[in-house]
Amino acid sequence: MTHRNKIFGLLAALLLVATAAHAEDTLTEKKITAMTDAIEAAVRRQDAGAIVRHFAPGATIQIVMPPNAGGETLTLSVKQYEQMLREGWAQYSQSTYRVEDAVIEISADGQTARLTNTTIEAIQMQGRTLSSRTREDLSVALVNGRPVITKSVGRVMMEVGPASQR
């Protein structure tokens, strides 16, 4: 092997190592989907702690309520959001949850991403069915090699069903 071939071989090896290292240091659709799958599973288990582990410590959560539910915008810290989830789940007996229309847009440098989706939830509370569709807009960043949510904005549309007949 000539000196020139050794140099090209070394450069090719370095390029492969750099490419593999770069993949670990960037967001991918697979990493973001794994995060959202874990969040969905935690919601179904009503495990607030497992949900907030996917948020950066300084993340903000905004929930924009519809006019028929007061029309206010709640801005919460991660700790406040976790408490709200725990208190909310304690008030009802049945729920359904699913996510639709997820779109992931990763920045050119692979360090941040935007995830939009629609969550559809229904709960049974005080003899009524409350249904909501929330259009979520999540900002995601790569922190210590894993995706975390840095900001969440949810625009809620809510319907209240009639009281059940007993």
Secondary structure, 3 states (H helix, E strand, C coil): CCHHHHHHHHHHHHHHHHHHHHHHCCCCHHHHHHHHHHHHHHHHHCCHHHHHCCEEEEEEEEEECCHHHCCCEEEECHHHHHHHHHHHHCCCCEEEEEEEEEEEEECCCCCEEEEEEEEEEEEEECCEEEEEEEEEEEEEEEECCEEEEEEEEEEEEEEECCCCCC
